């Protein structure tokens, strides 16, 4: 049986039944009768009765639909965070790996709690938060991806907020520096920046052979970068080099300024953030991108690196394993640093076992590409209360509401024709009433018409189980005692038929109808603006959208057991700030020590150029 995730309970109002009016006295006794409404529906194709009450029951979403991404939109306090928590917990209990990028520490701890409840070992939970004094090691340049590809991704993100006019020159410089540094074990963004500031350090790196395990593709990328520094960069004037390097130093200062980002993104020791293993074994990566500690640019930079590296890692998998869920709250705020990565994950991630929950508050703050992706691609969308402009945008992604039923049906009689509706008569046990053919054949037409026919029927039923005789109302399907049912009709309006089963046939003038439609006040736009707290419009593939009262998901209680679990995770996958600062000081000293080494830069570059001109190394 397919697993499901329960979001809440459907709440829908019943559609109103249209008013039926007779402009002819001969039609008046029939206008409020269920048989006439059914006749109008069956014979004339006009919805006059209403069987379907408002939808009720739980809003259950098939787990497989979450593999195609989920959108949660709504104003502050509308219920987005509670819904994210409910879905994340359900999917973790089902064995999914989770990557969460979140500005609130409480949400990070909530994710840790659900990982514990799902039975994920603490060493498989990596928590990165500047407020917990334990920084996991992550060197994006040693993420197991092609060095040129990762260098380009890191460059795009670092320079995303660069001043206008930075241009391709600055981009080429930083990408080449990242390739050179990232090709050597233990080197990171920190060394990439330092080699641009210290020519002697660059010389030393270019004089150091690459590891024997370096792939041919990475050797080729390194050759191009080394030749750039030998042929182009070395020939620039001092002013030209300073003009390209200074903005890079300014942008990367966001990384090197705090122990948290320094330790995370400039790691020399093992990579605690090993994204590739998420497809093979359940794990959790929780990144606390706290603007108050690392600055707005630093927080967005980290979010961008996480999303981009995760996508590139997914693309390197063989299509098996997973699924891996990326949770992004207020995705628009980090979008400019992700170079379209969110939209790309939503569009193609499902085929690589990577899916997303994207929470957004204002569609207008998202790029056109992201807005189009979150409105058209996810298999599950949850829209909480929205402002007028956002409601208009969200409503465009929902199918049109069904046309409302007629507000009024006016009828006149066709004097030249009659119509009828036959009901099956029932005994008090609900079974059709039956008589023998000889007994029924003794009755004349006079005996079967009007009230006399009903009394004749009861007389024949004396001494049988049919002490009371019923008919089902065609509209409500509820049993009604036959005498009560025909009240208000004349003797000429109905007669009995039979014998097996016995029926009640009601005759009436064949109606001619005129439909008057009212102006419907129902629209998705209005519904989204007027939603009550903890109510949302839910749309999912294979299911009509409807209003749902979302689950009253309780707040996470992070008790002593969870604190102990978190501490085990931090101890297994992190280093304290003091260790990070000491590590950075040692590496800086090693770089600056190169300035005292007298090695002619030109000779070193010439030597490396000759080496990479030799095709035998490939």
C-alpha positions in Angstrom: 0.0 0.0 0.0 1.4 3.4 -1.0 2.4 5.6 2.0 0.7 9.0 2.4 1.3 12.2 4.3 -1.7 13.8 6.0 -1.9 17.6 5.7 -5.2 18.2 7.4 -9.0 17.9 6.7 -10.9 19.1 3.7 -13.5 21.9 4.5 -15.9 22.7 1.6 -19.3 24.3 1.7 -22.3 22.7 0.0 -23.3 24.3 -3.3 -26.7 25.9 -3.1 -29.8 24.3 -4.8 -31.4 26.7 -7.4 -34.8 28.1 -6.7 -37.5 26.7 -9.1 -40.3 29.1 -9.9 -43.6 28.3 -11.8 -45.0 31.0 -14.1 -48.0 28.6 -14.7 -50.4 27.5 -12.0 -50.4 23.9 -13.3 -46.7 23.6 -12.5 -46.9 25.1 -9.0 -47.6 21.9 -7.0 -44.5 20.3 -8.5 -41.8 23.0 -8.3 -40.5 22.0 -4.8 -40.6 18.3 -5.5 -37.5 16.2 -5.9 -38.9 14.3 -8.9 -39.3 17.5 -10.9 -35.7 18.5 -10.1 -34.4 15.1 -11.2 -36.5 15.3 -14.4 -35.0 18.7 -15.3 -31.5 17.3 -14.8 -32.1 14.0 -16.7 -34.2 15.1 -19.6 -33.1 18.7 -20.0 -29.4 18.5 -18.9 -29.7 21.4 -16.3 -28.2 20.9 -12.8 -31.2 21.5 -10.7 -30.5 19.1 -7.8 -27.3 18.7 -5.8 -26.1 15.3 -4.7 -22.5 16.1 -3.8 -22.1 17.8 -0.4 -18.9 19.6 0.3 -15.8 17.4 0.3 -15.0 16.0 3.7 -12.3 13.7 5.0 -8.5 13.9 5.4 -6.3 15.5 2.9 -3.9 12.6 2.3 -1.1 13.2 -0.2 0.8 10.2 -1.7 4.4 10.2 -0.6 5.6 9.7 -4.2 4.2 13.2 -5.1 6.7 14.8 -2.8 9.5 13.5 -5.1 8.3 16.2 -7.5 8.7 19.1 -5.1 6.3 21.1 -2.9 5.5 24.8 -2.7 4.2 26.4 0.5 3.2 30.0 0.2 1.6 32.3 2.7 1.9 35.4 4.8 3.8 35.6 8.1 2.1 33.5 10.8 -0.2 31.7 8.4 1.1 28.2 9.1 4.0 27.6 6.6 6.4 26.5 9.3 4.0 24.0 10.9 3.3 22.5 7.5 7.0 22.2 6.7 7.5 20.5 10.1 4.7 18.0 9.5 5.9 17.0 6.1 9.6 16.9 7.0 8.9 14.6 10.0 6.7 12.3 7.9 9.3 11.9 5.2 12.2 11.4 7.6 10.2 8.6 9.3 9.9 7.1 5.8 13.7 7.1 5.4 14.3 10.2 3.4 17.5 12.2 3.8 17.0 15.9 4.5 19.0 19.1 3.8 17.6 22.2 5.5 18.7 25.8 5.0 17.1 27.9 7.6 17.6 31.3 9.3 16.0 30.3 12.6 17.9 28.1 15.1 14.6 26.8 16.5 13.8 25.2 13.1 17.3 23.7 13.0 16.8 22.1 16.4 13.4 20.9 15.3 15.0 19.1 12.3 17.5 17.5 14.7 14.6 16.3 16.9 12.8 14.7 14.0 16.0 13.0 12.9 16.4 11.5 16.4 12.7 10.3 16.3 13.3 8.8 12.9 16.3 6.8 14.2 19.0 8.5 12.3 22.4 7.9 14.0 23.8 11.2 15.5 27.0 10.9 13.5 24.8 11.0 10.3 23.4 14.4 11.4 25.5 17.4 10.6 24.5 20.7 12.2 26.1 23.9 11.0 25.2 26.9 13.3 27.3 29.9 14.3 25.6 29.9 17.7 26.5 26.4 18.7 30.4 26.8 18.9 30.9 23.7 16.8 31.7 24.2 13.1 31.5 21.2 10.7 34.3 21.1 8.1 33.3 21.7 4.5 35.6 22.5 1.7 33.4 23.1 -1.4 36.4 22.6 -3.6 36.9 19.0 -2.4 33.3 17.9 -2.7 34.2 15.1 -5.1 33.0 17.1 -8.1 35.1 18.2 -11.2 37.3 21.0 -10.0 36.5 23.3 -12.9 32.7 22.9 -12.5 32.9 23.5 -8.8 35.2 26.5 -9.2 32.8 28.1 -11.6 29.9 27.5 -9.2 31.7 29.0 -6.2 32.8 32.0 -8.3 29.3 32.7 -9.5 28.0 32.7 -6.0 30.8 34.7 -4.4 30.5 37.4 -7.1 26.7 37.4 -7.3 26.6 40.7 -5.3 29.7 42.2 -6.8 29.5 45.8 -7.9 28.5 46.7 -11.4 31.4 46.6 -13.8 33.3 43.7 -12.1 33.1 41.9 -15.5 34.5 38.8 -16.9 38.1 39.6 -16.0 37.4 39.4 -12.3 35.4 36.2 -12.8 38.2 34.6 -14.7 40.8 35.5 -12.1 38.8 34.0 -9.2 37.8 30.8 -11.1 41.4 30.2 -12.1 42.6 30.8 -8.5 40.0 28.3 -7.2 41.0 25.7 -9.7 44.7 26.1 -8.7 44.0 25.9 -5.0 41.3 23.3 -5.2 43.5 20.9 -7.2 45.8 20.6 -4.2 44.7 18.5 -1.2 43.7 20.6 1.8 43.4 23.8 -0.2 40.2 25.9 -0.2 38.7 29.3 -0.8 41.1 30.7 1.7 44.2 29.7 -0.3 42.6 30.8 -3.5 42.3 34.3 -2.2 45.8 34.2 -0.6 47.5 33.2 -3.8 46.2 36.3 -5.5 47.6 38.4 -2.7 51.0 36.6 -2.4 52.8 35.9 -5.7 55.4 33.7 -3.9 52.6 31.4 -2.6 51.2 31.2 -6.2 54.7 30.2 -7.4 54.9 27.5 -4.8 51.6 26.0 -5.7 52.4 26.0 -9.4 55.7 24.3 -8.6 54.0 21.5 -6.6 53.0 18.4 -8.6 49.4 17.3 -8.6 48.4 14.1 -6.8 48.7 11.0 -9.0 45.0 10.3 -8.6 44.0 13.6 -10.2 41.6 12.9 -13.2 42.4 13.9 -16.7 39.6 16.4 -16.8 40.9 18.1 -13.6 44.5 18.1 -15.0 43.3 19.8 -18.1 41.4 22.4 -16.1 44.5 23.0 -13.9 46.7 23.4 -17.0 44.4 26.1 -18.4 44.4 27.9 -15.0 48.2 27.6 -14.7 48.7 28.9 -18.2 46.4 31.8 -17.5 48.6 32.9 -14.6 51.7 32.3 -16.7 50.6 34.1 -19.9 48.0 36.6 -18.9 47.9 37.5 -15.3 51.7 37.8 -15.0 51.7 40.3 -17.9 49.1 42.6 -16.4 50.2 45.9 -14.9 50.2 46.2 -11.1 47.1 48.4 -11.4 45.3 45.9 -13.6 46.0 43.1 -11.1 44.9 45.2 -8.2 41.7 46.2 -10.0 40.8 42.5 -10.5 41.9 41.2 -7.1 40.6 43.9 -4.8 36.9 43.2 -5.4 37.5 39.5 -4.9 39.2 40.1 -1.5 36.2 42.3 -0.6 33.6 39.7 -1.4 35.5 36.8 0.2 36.0 38.8 3.4 32.4 37.7 4.2 33.8 34.1 4.3 37.0 34.8 6.2 35.7 37.2 8.7 34.0 34.8 11.2 35.2 31.5 12.6 31.9 29.8 11.5 32.2 30.5 7.7 36.0 30.3 7.8 35.9 26.8 9.4 33.0 25.6 7.2 34.2 26.7 3.8 38.0 26.6 4.3 38.4 23.1 5.9 41.6 21.2 5.6 40.6 18.2 7.5 38.0 15.7 6.5 34.8 16.9 4.9 32.0 16.5 7.5 29.5 17.7 4.9 29.6 14.7 2.6 26.5 15.3 0.4 27.1 12.2 -1.9 26.4 9.8 1.0 22.9 11.2 1.4 21.8 9.1 -1.6 23.2 5.9 -0.2 22.4 6.2 3.5 19.8 8.4 5.4 21.4 11.5 6.8 20.5 15.1 7.7 22.4 18.3 6.9 21.0 21.3 8.8 22.5 24.7 7.9 21.7 27.7 10.2 22.2 30.7 7.9 22.0 33.3 10.6 22.3 36.9 9.2 22.8 38.3 12.7 26.0 36.4 13.1 27.5 36.0 9.6 25.8 39.0 7.9 23.2 39.0 5.2 25.7 38.4 2.4 27.4 35.6 4.3 24.1 33.9 5.0 23.0 34.0 1.4 26.4 33.0 0.3 26.2 29.8 2.4 22.7 29.1 1.2 23.8 29.4 -2.4 26.8 27.1 -2.0 24.6 24.5 -0.3 22.0 24.4 -3.0 24.4 24.6 -5.9 26.7 21.9 -4.5 23.7 19.7 -3.7 22.4 19.9 -7.3 25.9 19.2 -8.8 26.2 16.2 -6.4 22.8 14.9 -7.5 23.8 15.2 -11.1 26.9 13.1 -10.4 24.8 10.2 -9.0 23.7 7.2 -11.0 20.0 7.8 -10.6 19.6 5.3 -7.8 19.3 5.9 -4.1 17.7 8.8 -2.3 15.4 10.5 -2.2 17.0 13.6 -0.7 14.8 16.5 0.4 16.0 20.1 0.3 14.0 22.5 2.5 14.4 26.2 1.7 12.4 28.7 3.8 12.0 32.1 2.0 13.9 30.9 -1.0 13.7 34.2 -2.8 16.1 35.8 -0.3 19.0 33.5 -1.3 18.0 33.1 -5.0 20.3 35.8 -6.4 23.2 33.9 -4.9 22.1 30.6 -6.4 22.3 31.5 -10.0 18.9 29.9 -10.8 19.7 26.7 -8.9 16.4 26.5 -7.1 14.4 26.7 -10.3 16.8 24.1 -11.8 16.4 21.7 -8.9 12.6 22.0 -9.1 12.7 21.4 -12.8 15.1 18.5 -13.1 15.9 17.3 -9.6 13.1 14.7 -9.5 15.0 12.6 -12.1 18.0 12.5 -9.8 16.4 11.7 -6.5 16.5 15.4 -5.3 13.4 17.2 -4.4 12.5 20.5 -2.6 10.1 22.1 -0.2 10.2 25.8 -1.1 8.5 28.2 1.2 7.8 31.7 -0.1 6.0 34.8 1.3 5.9 37.2 -1.7 5.9 36.0 -5.3 6.9 39.5 -6.4 10.3 39.2 -4.7 11.2 36.0 -6.7 12.7 36.1 -10.1 10.5 35.3 -13.1 12.2 32.0 -13.5 11.7 31.0 -9.9 8.1 32.2 -9.8 7.3 30.2 -12.9 9.0 27.1 -11.5 7.3 27.1 -8.1 3.8 27.8 -9.7 4.0 25.2 -12.4 6.4 22.4 -11.4 5.6 21.2 -7.9 3.3 18.2 -7.6 2.0 19.6 -4.2 1.1 23.2 -3.5 -0.2 24.6 -0.3 -1.4 28.2 -0.3 -2.1 29.9 3.0 -3.7 33.3 3.4 -2.2 35.8 0.9 -2.4 39.4 0.2 -4.4 40.5 -2.9 -1.5 40.6 -5.3 0.0 37.3 -4.2 -3.5 35.7 -4.2 -3.9 36.8 -7.8 -0.6 35.2 -8.7 -1.4 31.9 -6.8 -5.0 31.8 -8.3 -3.5 31.8 -11.8 -1.8 28.4 -11.0 -5.1 26.8 -9.9 -7.7 25.3 -12.3 -10.9 27.3 -12.7 -13.6 26.7 -10.2 -16.6 24.8 -11.6 -19.5 26.9 -12.9 -22.0 27.5 -10.1 -25.4 26.0 -10.5 -28.3 28.1 -11.8 -29.6 30.6 -9.2 -33.2 30.3 -10.5 -35.1 28.1 -12.9 -38.4 29.5 -14.3 -40.9 27.1 -15.7 -44.0 27.3 -17.8 -46.2 24.3 -18.8 -46.3 22.8 -22.3 -50.0 22.4 -22.7 -49.7 19.8 -25.4 -47.5 17.3 -23.6 -47.2 15.5 -20.2 -44.2 14.1 -18.4 -44.0 11.6 -15.5 -41.6 10.1 -12.9 -42.1 6.6 -11.4 -41.0 5.7 -7.9 -40.7 2.2 -6.5 -42.8 1.6 -3.4 -41.1 0.0 -0.4 -42.3 -1.9 2.6 -41.1 -0.9 6.1 -38.1 -3.2 5.8 -36.9 -1.2 2.7 -37.7 -4.0 0.1 -39.8 -3.3 -3.0 -43.5 -3.9 -2.6 -44.7 -6.9 -4.6 -48.2 -8.3 -5.4 -49.3 -11.3 -7.4 -50.5 -10.6 -10.9 -54.0 -12.1 -10.3 -54.6 -10.0 -7.2 -53.4 -6.8 -9.0 -55.4 -7.5 -12.2 -58.7 -7.3 -10.3 -58.1 -3.5 -9.7 -59.5 -1.1 -12.2 -57.9 2.1 -13.3 -60.3 4.0 -11.0 -59.0 1.9 -8.0 -55.3 2.8 -8.8 -55.6 6.6 -9.2 -55.0 9.3 -6.6 -55.8 8.9 -2.9 -58.2 6.0 -3.6 -55.3 4.1 -5.1 -53.2 4.6 -1.9 -56.0 3.4 0.3 -56.6 0.4 -1.9 -52.9 -0.4 -1.6 -53.0 -0.3 2.2 -56.1 -2.5 2.2 -54.3 -5.1 0.1 -51.3 -5.0 2.4 -53.3 -5.7 5.5 -52.0 -8.8 7.2 -48.7 -8.6 5.5 -45.3 -7.2 6.6 -46.1 -4.0 4.7 -47.8 -2.2 7.6 -46.4 1.1 6.3 -45.5 1.9 2.7 -42.7 4.2 1.7 -41.2 5.9 -1.3 -37.7 7.3 -1.6 -37.4 11.0 -2.4 -35.5 11.2 -5.7 -33.4 14.1 -4.6 -32.5 13.1 -1.0 -32.8 9.3 -1.3 -34.5 9.3 2.1 -37.7 7.2 2.7 -41.0 9.1 3.0 -44.3 7.5 4.0 -46.4 7.5 0.7 -49.4 9.4 2.1 -47.2 12.2 3.3 -45.3 12.2 0.0 -48.3 12.9 -2.2 -49.8 15.6 0.0 -50.5 18.7 -2.0 -51.0 16.8 -5.3 -54.4 16.3 -6.9 -55.9 12.8 -7.6 -55.2 13.3 -11.3 -51.5 13.9 -10.6 -50.5 10.3 -9.6 -51.5 6.7 -9.9 -50.2 3.2 -9.1 -48.5 0.8 -11.4 -47.6 -2.9 -10.9 -47.7 -5.5 -9.8 -44.1 -6.5 -9.3 -42.8 -4.2 -8.1 -45.6 -1.7 -7.3 -44.8 1.8 -8.4 -46.1 5.3 -7.8 -46.1 7.4 -11.0 -46.5 11.2 -10.7 -47.6 13.0 -13.9 -47.0 16.8 -14.5 -47.1 19.1 -17.5 -43.9 18.9 -19.5 -41.9 22.0 -18.4 -40.4 24.7 -20.6 -37.6 26.3 -18.7 -35.7 29.6 -18.5 -32.3 29.6 -16.6 -31.3 32.7 -14.6 -27.7 32.6 -13.4 -26.6 34.7 -10.5 -23.1 36.3 -10.2 -20.9 33.8 -8.3 -18.9 35.3 -5.4 -16.6 32.2 -5.4 -13.1 32.6 -6.8 -9.7 31.2 -5.8 -8.4 34.8 -5.5 -11.1 35.8 -3.0 -10.7 32.4 -1.1 -7.0 32.9 -0.7 -7.4 36.4 0.7 -10.1 35.4 3.1 -8.7 32.1 4.4 -8.8 31.8 8.2 -5.7 31.0 10.2 -4.5 27.3 9.8 -6.5 27.0 6.6 -5.0 26.6 3.2 -5.9 25.8 -0.4 -4.2 22.5 -1.2 -3.5 21.3 -4.8 -1.9 18.0 -5.7 -1.5 16.0 -8.8 -4.6 13.8 -9.4 -6.7 15.7 -6.9 -9.0 18.7 -7.2 -7.8 21.6 -5.2 -9.8 22.4 -2.0 -9.7 24.2 1.3 -8.0 22.3 4.0 -7.9 22.9 7.8 -4.2 21.9 8.3 -3.1 19.7 11.1 -2.6 21.2 14.5 1.0 20.1 14.5 2.5 20.5 18.0 5.6 22.6 18.6 8.7 20.5 18.9 9.8 20.0 22.5 13.6 19.9 22.6 14.2 18.1 25.8 17.3 16.6 27.5 17.3 13.6 25.3 17.4 15.7 22.2 20.1 18.0 23.7 22.3 14.9 24.3 21.6 13.7 20.7 22.6 17.1 19.4 25.8 17.2 21.4 26.8 13.8 20.0 26.2 15.1 16.5 28.3 18.2 17.1 31.1 16.2 18.7 31.2 13.8 15.7 31.0 16.5 13.0 32.4 19.8 14.2 35.3 21.8 15.8 35.1 24.6 18.3 35.8 28.2 17.3 39.2 28.2 19.1 40.4 25.3 16.9 39.1 27.0 13.8 40.9 30.3 14.6 44.1 28.5 15.4 43.9 26.5 12.1 43.4 29.7 10.1 46.4 31.4 11.8 48.7 28.5 11.0 47.6 28.5 7.4 48.0 32.2 7.0 51.5 32.0 8.5 52.4 29.3 6.1 51.2 31.5 3.2 53.0 34.6 4.4 56.2 32.5 5.0 56.4 32.0 1.2 57.1 35.7 0.8 60.5 35.1 2.5 61.4 32.3 0.1 63.5 33.7 -2.8 62.2 31.9 -5.8 62.0 33.8 -9.1 58.4 33.9 -10.1 59.1 34.0 -13.8 61.3 30.9 -13.6 58.7 28.9 -11.7 55.9 29.9 -14.1 58.1 29.0 -17.1 58.8 25.6 -15.6 55.2 24.9 -15.0 54.2 26.1 -18.4 56.7 23.7 -20.0 55.3 20.9 -17.9 51.7 21.4 -18.9 52.7 21.8 -22.6 53.9 18.2 -22.4 50.9 16.1 -23.4 52.4 13.0 -21.8 51.0 14.0 -18.4 47.5 13.3 -19.6 
